[in-house]
Amino acid sequence: MGLQQVILKDLVLEYQLVPNEVTFSKILKRADRLLLYTIHKHVKRRNIIKVSLRDLYHTAIVGLGRAVKTSPKEESPDKFIARIIAYVRLELDNDYWDKHKPHDDYEIPLESILLVDNNKEFERSTEYYLILDVLVKAVQENVVTLKQMQCYLLRKMKGLSYRKIAKQNGITTAAMRKKICLVEKKLLTWMKNKNTIL
C-alpha cells in the first residue's frame, strides 16, 4: 500500500465529514493520473470514438465523485482505488458506450469489471478481491444462489460459452442463457437498491 493511496483515502474521509470544493480538488489532483489511465484503457476496450478527452475526463470526475461519496470509512486505500476505477468505467459506459448488442452477447456494466485482457494479472489485483467481496455478499444475502453465481462467473469472468456451461450443468443452452440473464437482472436490481455498483 503506497503513501499516496493512504493520503488519498484520508482526503476522502475529510471530504465525507465536511464536503467542500477545496478538499475535492485535492482528491482530484491526486487521482488525476489514475483517471486518465482508466479512460485510456476503457475507451480502447469499448472502442469509444469521436469523443473528446475533455468530455471523457468530465465523465470520469463524476465517477470519482460517486466513489468518494460511497466509500465506507473502513474501506482500505487499495480497495478505494478499485472503487474509483469501477465507478469511472460505469460512468463512461452510461454516457458513451453503445449497449445495443445482439441479445446473446449482451453484457451489463459489471462486465467491464469482470472481463479483462489478462485474467491472471487481474486475479492478483485488489480490484479482483473487491468484486469478489461484493459477489459473495450477494450470495450471502440470497440475491442469487451459489450455483447461479458460479455459472455467472464462468460466463462473465472466464468467458466460457453458454453451450459449455450448459453442458457442464446438464441443461440446454437456451435454459443456461436465460438463467445467466436472470442473475444479471437480480444483481443489477440489488446494486441499484444499495445505490452502488460495488
N, C-alpha and C positions, 0 to 999 in steps of 0.2 A: 504494500500500500504506500503510495507516494505522498510526500508532504503536500503537494499541490491539491491532491484529492481531499486530504483532510481539511485544508484551508477552505476549499470549495464547499464541503459539507458544513463547516462552521458558518459560512456565509448564508447558506440555505436556512439553517436553524435561526440565525439572526433575522433573516427576512421573514420567516414564518411568525416570529414574535412581533416584529414591527415592520410590516411591508412598506417599502419606500423605494423610490427610483434610484437613489444613490447605491443602496445595497444590491439591487438587481443589476445595476450597471457593472458593479464589481464581479458579480456572478457571471454576467455575460462576457466580460473581459477574460475571465479565467476559462470559460467554456468555449471561447471563440474557435480555437483550432479544432476542438472536438466536433463542433457543429459543421465546420467546413469539410472535415474529413468524412463525417456521416453523410452529408449532402452529396459529396463526390461519389462515394461508394453506392449509395442508394439510387441516385439518378442513373448511374451506369447500369445497375441491376434491373431497374424498372424501364430503362430505355425512355426516360422522360426527356423530351427535346423541345426546343423553341420556348424555353422558359428562362428568364434572366436570372443570374446569380443573386441579384438583389431581391427578387421575389422569393426565390428559394430560401434565402437567408432569413427573410422576414417570417416565412412559414416555420423555419427551424426555431426562431425565437419564441414563437407560440408554443411549440413543443417543449422547449426549455422551461417556459413559464408553467406549463402543466406539470412537468416533472418536479419543479421546485414546490409547487403547491401541494402535490400529493405524496411527497416523500415522507415516510414515517420517521419520527425522531430517532428510533433505534436502528434505522437502516444504515448499513456500513457505507463508507465513502465509495468502495468498489461497486457496490450494488446501485448506488445512486448514479454512477457513470452509466451503468447499463440501463437504468431507468431513462436517462436523458436520451440515449440512442434510440430506445424503443418508442418514446413519445415523438421524437423528431421524425422517425420513419413513418409513424402513423399519420402525423400532420401532412407530410409530403404526399402520402398515399391519398389522403382525403381531398387534398387540393389539386393534385396533378396526375395521379395515376388513373389510366383508363381501365376500369374494373370490368368492362363488358367483354368477358371472355366466354367461350363455349362452356356450357353447364358442367361438363365432365371435368374440366380443368380449372374451374373457378376456385380462387383462393381468397380467404379472408385476410384482413390486415395482419393478423397474427402470423401469417406465412412469412412475412418479411423478417420476422424474428427467428422462426424455426428453420426456414430453408436458407442455408448459407453455402458459400462456394466450397468450403472445406470443413466437413463435419468434425474431423479430428481436432483441428485448430480451435473450432468453436467449443468443443466439449471441454477444453481446458480454460475457457474464459469465464469470467464472473457472470456474463450475460446468460450463459447456459444454465448456471445454477439458479439465477434469479427466476428464469422462466420455469424451470422445473419446480421450484418452490411454489409458484402460483398454480401450476397444474396439479400438484399434489394437494393443495388446498381445495381445488375444485372437486377432486375425488373425495376428500375428507368431508366436504360439505354436501356430498351426494348430488352434486350438479350432474355428474356422469359417473358411470361405474368404472372400476379399474380396467376391465376388459375393453370397454369402449375407448378409454384414453389410450390404451396400448395400441389399438388399431389406428386411432387418430395419429399418434406419433409415428407409427410405421409409414403412414402416408405422407405426413407433413414434414417430419424431420429426416426420415431415412429415404423418402422419395420412392417407396415401393408402389407398384401399380395396384389399382383396386383389385385387379384379377388375382395377383399373387396373394394379397391379404385375404381375399375371399376364399381362395383355395386352402390357405392355412387354417381357416375357421370353418370350412365345410359348408359355405353358403354361396349363393350366386353373386356374380359381380355387381349386378343391379342392387341387390339387397345390401351389399357392403357399401356401395356408393351412397345409398340412402342413409345408412347408419352413420357414416362419417359426416355427411352433410348435417344430420341432426345434432351430432356432437358440436359442430361448428356453431350452429344456431344457439344451442344451450350455453356454450361458453361466451358467445357474444352478449347474450341477454344477461348472464351472470356478471360479466365485466362491466356492462353498461350500468347495471343496478349498483355496483360498487364504485361507480364513477372512476374507473381505471381501466387501462389495458394490460396492467401487470398484476 
